[in-house]
Amino acid sequence: MDYRKLGKSGLKVSEISLGSWLTYGGYVERDNAIKAMQTAYELGVNFFDTANVYERGAAEQLMGETLRDYPRESYVLATKVFGPMGDGPNDRGLSRKHIMEQAHASLKRLGADYIDLYYCHRPDPDVPLEETLRALDDLVRQGKVLYVGVSEWSASQMAEAHAVADRYLLDRIVANQPIYNMLNRYIEKEVIPFGERSGVGQVVFSPLAQGLLTGKYKSLADIPAESRAAKLEWVREGVTEEKISKVVALGGVAEELGLSVSQLALAWILRQGNVSSALIGASRPGQVEENVKASGVKLAEDVLTRIEEILG
């Protein structure tokens, strides 16, 4: 496993990280979830990601219980705040009240004394940015949070956050968690250039496009019964014959290189220096074993050109 700095910070994270969205605490059988986390750790993954809203805290609890078997200093633990955790008017968002309450609730569920990386899961236009950043800064000063990040914020929103933080001498955002894969490249236009200028590292989610870039889908008429597309309608809607044909073509490139399609897709993402880590999901330990092999793979320029031609 190779490691990269999280943005401009001094924190080093594994190029491949393990997340719990749509998986742990609900979708995936408990023993498989635990074994996937254990396998990841044993293979050098030191970066684990969850959120309070994933199964309303169940994912945090399961991840905390599993990682408790390892020295706390040996892994980086990330969670998030923003989404609804109740029916009350203050049970969501990025107000000081919600951030403070959810940080303490997450720490309790995780069974941890501190959170390495605390994300604002989405921007909140209803709360003054200074209020949000000051609450996060207080958590950092208290030692309950070590680094601050955001998820799916635009370049302009992150730039504004940096300006406010600098004005009031508050802790700066060092990471952003956007979606990024071969079939969804919107961050290349503004987000990555901003990250390169400002020292915000990208921790990208859905790097395999919800399983589409694993090569498991051969046609719309043959969707594997155990796949997410078979079980989740919104995933199914994202699978098209055009995308499948591109993945089939990518499979030819991968085969020539002695890689799986998923390893090629992850190595392609990691060609971006501003990407600190590619965040995978895994329902089985074998998926972790395959995907971590993408770390350290360097794709030659002629290979990147061929991929670009396929992706169009």
Secondary structure, 3 states (H helix, E strand, C coil): CCEEECCCCCCEEECEEEECCCCCCCCCCHHHHHHHHHHHHHCCCCEEECCCCHHHHHHHHHHHHHHCCCCHHHCEEEEEECCCCCCCCCCCCCCHHHHHHHHHHHHHHHCCCCEEEEEECCCCCCCCHHHHHHHHHHHHHCCCEEEEEEECCCHHHHHHHHHHHHHHCCCCEEEEECECECCECHHHCCHHHHHHHHCCEEEEECCCCCCHHHCCCCCCCCCCCCCHHHHCHHHHHCCCHHHHHHHHHHHHHHHHHCCCHHHHHHHHHCCCCCEEEEEECCCCHHHHHHHHHHCCCCCCHHHHHHHHHHHC
